[in-house]
Amino acid sequence: MNAVLERPRAKAKPKAEKSALQTRLDKIFTNLKLGQEKLQLAHHSVGLTDPGDAPEILLRAVIEDMLPPAIAPMYRQPLTRADVDAAYTGMFTSLAAIDGVIALSLGQVIEDTLRDAWVLLDEANSLMDFTGIGDVLPHREDTYKASQGEDDLAARPPAAAATESVAGCIFDAYERTIEAHAILDSRVSEMNTGAAYGARSLVKGAVDATGAADASNTRDNCEHASRALHESIEVLTLVTDDAPDPAARGALALLVLAKGLLDSSMEVLP
Protein backbone atom coordinates (compact mmCIF):
# COMPACT_ATOMS: atom_id res chain seq x y z
CA MET A 1 0.00 0.00 0.00
CA ASN A 2 1.44 3.20 -1.03
CA ALA A 3 1.19 5.90 1.47
CA VAL A 4 -0.50 9.02 0.18
CA LEU A 5 1.80 11.93 0.66
CA GLU A 6 0.06 15.10 1.52
CA ARG A 7 1.51 18.49 1.12
CA PRO A 8 2.09 19.84 4.55
CA ARG A 9 -0.23 22.70 5.30
CA ALA A 10 1.39 26.02 5.70
CA LYS A 11 0.88 27.53 9.08
CA ALA A 12 -1.51 30.43 9.03
CA LYS A 13 0.27 33.69 9.31
CA PRO A 14 -0.59 35.47 12.50
CA LYS A 15 -2.50 38.66 12.06
CA ALA A 16 -0.34 41.69 12.31
CA GLU A 17 -0.63 43.11 15.75
CA LYS A 18 -1.56 46.75 16.13
CA SER A 19 1.16 48.99 17.37
CA ALA A 20 0.80 50.45 20.83
CA LEU A 21 0.36 53.86 19.21
CA GLN A 22 -2.46 52.70 16.93
CA THR A 23 -4.21 50.96 19.81
CA ARG A 24 -4.00 54.17 21.83
CA LEU A 25 -5.31 56.29 18.96
CA ASP A 26 -8.15 53.86 18.27
CA LYS A 27 -9.22 54.12 21.90
CA ILE A 28 -9.09 57.92 21.75
CA PHE A 29 -11.24 58.11 18.62
CA THR A 30 -13.71 55.54 19.94
CA ASN A 31 -14.14 57.44 23.19
CA LEU A 32 -14.51 60.75 21.40
CA LYS A 33 -17.24 59.28 19.20
CA LEU A 34 -19.11 57.59 22.05
CA GLY A 35 -18.74 60.60 24.33
CA GLN A 36 -20.19 62.96 21.74
CA GLU A 37 -23.05 60.56 21.10
CA LYS A 38 -23.84 60.54 24.82
CA LEU A 39 -23.84 64.34 24.86
CA GLN A 40 -26.17 64.46 21.87
CA LEU A 41 -28.49 61.97 23.56
CA ALA A 42 -28.58 64.05 26.73
CA HIS A 43 -29.18 67.25 24.77
CA HIS A 44 -32.03 65.67 22.83
CA SER A 45 -33.65 64.70 26.12
CA VAL A 46 -33.23 68.04 27.88
CA GLY A 47 -34.18 69.89 24.70
CA LEU A 48 -37.55 68.17 24.76
CA THR A 49 -38.22 68.69 28.46
CA ASP A 50 -36.47 71.95 29.38
CA PRO A 51 -35.53 73.93 26.26
CA GLY A 52 -33.86 77.22 27.05
CA ASP A 53 -33.02 76.28 30.64
CA ALA A 54 -29.45 76.62 31.90
CA PRO A 55 -28.47 72.93 31.43
CA GLU A 56 -29.73 72.92 27.83
CA ILE A 57 -27.97 76.20 27.05
CA LEU A 58 -24.60 75.11 28.39
CA LEU A 59 -24.83 71.61 26.91
CA ARG A 60 -25.66 73.03 23.48
CA ALA A 61 -22.66 75.33 23.73
CA VAL A 62 -20.42 72.36 24.56
CA ILE A 63 -21.74 70.30 21.65
CA GLU A 64 -21.73 73.07 19.03
CA ASP A 65 -19.07 75.58 20.05
CA MET A 66 -16.59 74.14 22.53
CA LEU A 67 -15.86 70.48 21.88
CA PRO A 68 -15.77 70.30 18.03
CA PRO A 69 -13.02 72.91 17.54
CA ALA A 70 -11.14 71.55 20.56
CA ILE A 71 -10.83 68.02 19.14
CA ALA A 72 -10.60 69.04 15.47
CA PRO A 73 -6.76 68.80 15.48
CA MET A 74 -7.05 65.05 16.16
CA TYR A 75 -8.59 64.56 12.71
CA ARG A 76 -5.84 66.28 10.74
CA GLN A 77 -3.79 64.23 8.34
CA PRO A 78 -1.02 63.48 8.87
CA LEU A 79 -1.57 63.59 12.63
CA THR A 80 1.32 65.18 14.50
CA ARG A 81 2.35 65.56 18.11
CA ALA A 82 1.40 69.24 17.96
CA ASP A 83 -2.14 68.28 16.89
CA VAL A 84 -2.55 65.86 19.78
CA ASP A 85 -1.16 68.39 22.26
CA ALA A 86 -3.55 71.05 20.95
CA ALA A 87 -6.54 68.75 21.37
CA TYR A 88 -5.35 67.68 24.82
CA THR A 89 -5.25 71.21 26.22
CA GLY A 90 -8.22 72.35 24.14
CA MET A 91 -10.53 69.83 25.78
CA PHE A 92 -10.04 71.21 29.29
CA THR A 93 -12.69 73.89 28.84
CA SER A 94 -15.21 71.42 27.43
CA LEU A 95 -14.69 68.97 30.28
CA ALA A 96 -15.15 71.76 32.81
CA ALA A 97 -18.32 72.87 31.05
CA ILE A 98 -19.72 69.31 31.02
CA ASP A 99 -19.00 69.18 34.74
CA GLY A 100 -21.08 72.33 34.99
CA VAL A 101 -23.97 70.78 33.09
CA ILE A 102 -23.85 67.81 35.46
CA ALA A 103 -24.06 70.16 38.44
CA LEU A 104 -27.10 71.80 36.89
CA SER A 105 -28.71 68.42 36.21
CA LEU A 106 -28.39 66.63 39.54
CA GLY A 107 -31.28 64.22 40.03
CA GLN A 108 -32.50 64.66 36.46
CA VAL A 109 -32.83 61.87 33.92
CA ILE A 110 -29.82 63.09 31.92
CA GLU A 111 -27.39 63.08 34.85
CA ASP A 112 -26.15 59.50 34.33
CA THR A 113 -25.81 60.00 30.58
CA LEU A 114 -23.77 63.14 31.13
CA ARG A 115 -21.53 61.38 33.63
CA ASP A 116 -20.97 58.56 31.14
CA ALA A 117 -20.05 61.13 28.48
CA TRP A 118 -17.65 62.87 30.84
CA VAL A 119 -15.89 59.62 31.74
CA LEU A 120 -15.45 58.68 28.06
CA LEU A 121 -14.16 62.10 27.06
CA ASP A 122 -11.93 62.43 30.11
CA GLU A 123 -10.32 59.06 29.33
CA ALA A 124 -9.76 60.16 25.73
CA ASN A 125 -8.22 63.36 27.00
CA SER A 126 -5.90 61.48 29.37
CA LEU A 127 -4.75 59.23 26.53
CA MET A 128 -3.83 62.35 24.54
CA ASP A 129 -1.14 63.14 27.10
CA PHE A 130 1.93 61.76 25.36
CA THR A 131 4.32 63.13 27.97
CA GLY A 132 7.19 60.71 28.49
CA ILE A 133 6.19 58.47 25.58
CA GLY A 134 8.79 59.83 23.19
CA ASP A 135 8.60 60.86 19.55
CA VAL A 136 5.94 58.40 18.42
CA LEU A 137 4.30 60.99 16.18
CA PRO A 138 5.94 63.23 13.59
CA HIS A 139 6.52 66.89 14.30
CA ARG A 140 4.79 69.40 12.09
CA GLU A 141 6.93 71.15 9.54
CA ASP A 142 6.93 74.93 9.73
CA THR A 143 5.73 75.09 6.13
CA TYR A 144 2.58 73.13 6.96
CA LYS A 145 0.77 76.17 8.32
CA ALA A 146 1.05 77.93 5.00
CA SER A 147 -0.93 75.20 3.26
CA GLN A 148 -3.43 74.21 5.91
CA GLY A 149 -5.94 77.05 5.49
CA GLU A 150 -8.38 75.37 3.13
CA ASP A 151 -8.04 71.97 4.81
CA ASP A 152 -8.74 73.43 8.23
CA LEU A 153 -11.79 75.31 7.00
CA ALA A 154 -13.21 72.16 5.44
CA ALA A 155 -12.58 70.20 8.64
CA ARG A 156 -14.26 72.71 10.91
CA PRO A 157 -17.68 71.88 12.29
CA PRO A 158 -20.64 73.92 10.95
CA ALA A 159 -20.90 76.02 14.10
CA ALA A 160 -17.24 77.07 13.85
CA ALA A 161 -17.35 77.66 10.09
CA ALA A 162 -20.34 79.98 10.55
CA THR A 163 -18.21 82.38 12.57
CA GLU A 164 -15.74 83.07 9.77
CA SER A 165 -17.26 86.45 9.03
CA VAL A 166 -16.72 89.32 11.41
CA ALA A 167 -20.42 89.78 11.95
CA GLY A 168 -20.77 86.09 12.71
CA CYS A 169 -18.00 86.18 15.29
CA ILE A 170 -19.52 89.18 17.07
CA PHE A 171 -23.00 87.68 17.05
CA ASP A 172 -21.68 84.40 18.46
CA ALA A 173 -19.83 86.30 21.19
CA TYR A 174 -23.09 88.03 22.11
CA GLU A 175 -24.95 84.72 22.22
CA ARG A 176 -22.32 83.06 24.42
CA THR A 177 -22.38 86.01 26.82
CA ILE A 178 -26.17 85.80 27.11
CA GLU A 179 -25.87 82.09 27.84
CA ALA A 180 -23.21 82.69 30.50
CA HIS A 181 -25.43 85.23 32.21
CA ALA A 182 -28.42 82.84 32.16
CA ILE A 183 -26.35 80.10 33.80
CA LEU A 184 -24.86 82.40 36.43
CA ASP A 185 -28.28 83.89 37.14
CA SER A 186 -29.60 80.39 37.87
CA ARG A 187 -26.80 79.71 40.38
CA VAL A 188 -26.12 83.00 42.12
CA SER A 189 -28.74 82.60 44.86
CA GLU A 190 -27.31 79.21 45.79
CA MET A 191 -23.75 80.56 45.77
CA ASN A 192 -25.06 83.45 47.87
CA THR A 193 -21.95 85.60 48.13
CA GLY A 194 -21.48 89.27 47.44
CA ALA A 195 -18.77 88.42 44.94
CA ALA A 196 -21.12 86.11 43.03
CA TYR A 197 -23.80 88.79 42.82
CA GLY A 198 -21.14 91.26 41.73
CA ALA A 199 -19.95 88.89 39.01
CA ARG A 200 -23.51 88.53 37.77
CA SER A 201 -23.84 92.30 37.49
CA LEU A 202 -20.60 92.50 35.53
CA VAL A 203 -21.74 89.75 33.19
CA LYS A 204 -25.02 91.60 32.64
CA GLY A 205 -22.96 94.63 31.66
CA ALA A 206 -20.99 92.44 29.28
CA VAL A 207 -24.26 91.27 27.73
CA ASP A 208 -25.23 94.87 27.06
CA ALA A 209 -21.77 95.67 25.69
CA THR A 210 -21.62 92.68 23.35
CA GLY A 211 -25.18 93.43 22.25
CA ALA A 212 -24.09 96.94 21.25
CA ALA A 213 -21.09 95.50 19.42
CA ASP A 214 -23.34 93.08 17.57
CA ALA A 215 -25.69 95.88 16.57
CA SER A 216 -22.93 98.14 15.22
CA ASN A 217 -19.97 95.88 14.25
CA THR A 218 -17.62 98.77 15.03
CA ARG A 219 -14.15 98.54 16.53
CA ASP A 220 -14.94 100.98 19.36
CA ASN A 221 -17.93 98.97 20.56
CA CYS A 222 -16.04 95.70 20.17
CA GLU A 223 -13.15 97.02 22.25
CA HIS A 224 -15.60 98.18 24.93
CA ALA A 225 -17.26 94.76 24.93
CA SER A 226 -13.91 92.99 25.13
CA ARG A 227 -12.98 95.03 28.19
CA ALA A 228 -16.34 94.24 29.80
CA LEU A 229 -15.80 90.54 29.16
CA HIS A 230 -12.27 90.73 30.54
CA GLU A 231 -13.54 92.27 33.78
CA SER A 232 -16.29 89.66 34.05
CA ILE A 233 -13.82 86.85 33.48
CA GLU A 234 -11.40 88.19 36.07
CA VAL A 235 -14.04 88.52 38.78
CA LEU A 236 -15.83 85.26 38.01
CA THR A 237 -12.47 83.45 38.07
CA LEU A 238 -11.88 84.76 41.58
CA VAL A 239 -15.41 83.74 42.60
CA THR A 240 -15.04 80.17 41.34
CA ASP A 241 -11.56 79.84 42.83
CA ASP A 242 -12.88 80.90 46.23
CA ALA A 243 -16.07 78.83 46.10
CA PRO A 244 -15.85 76.20 43.35
CA ASP A 245 -19.12 75.79 41.48
CA PRO A 246 -19.07 73.62 38.33
CA ALA A 247 -21.98 75.48 36.74
CA ALA A 248 -20.36 78.85 37.35
CA ARG A 249 -17.19 77.49 35.81
CA GLY A 250 -19.26 76.50 32.80
CA ALA A 251 -20.45 80.10 32.57
CA LEU A 252 -16.83 81.21 32.84
CA ALA A 253 -15.90 78.93 29.94
CA LEU A 254 -18.60 80.59 27.83
CA LEU A 255 -17.26 84.05 28.66
CA VAL A 256 -13.74 83.01 27.67
CA LEU A 257 -15.14 81.65 24.41
CA ALA A 258 -17.06 84.88 23.82
CA LYS A 259 -13.98 87.04 24.37
CA GLY A 260 -11.95 84.88 22.01
CA LEU A 261 -14.58 85.27 19.29
CA LEU A 262 -14.79 89.00 19.82
CA ASP A 263 -11.03 89.52 19.85
CA SER A 264 -10.62 87.49 16.67
CA SER A 265 -13.16 89.73 14.94
CA MET A 266 -11.18 92.83 15.89
CA GLU A 267 -8.15 91.51 14.06
CA VAL A 268 -9.85 92.32 10.75
CA LEU A 269 -11.97 95.31 11.72
CA PRO A 270 -10.77 98.66 10.35
PyMOL commands that set and color helices and strands:
alter all, ss='L'
color gray80, all
select helices_A, chain A and resi 20-49+54-75+81-104+111-127+144-147+149-155+158-161+166-191+194-216+219-242+246-266
alter helices_A, ss='H'
color red, helices_A
deselect
rebuild
show_as cartoon
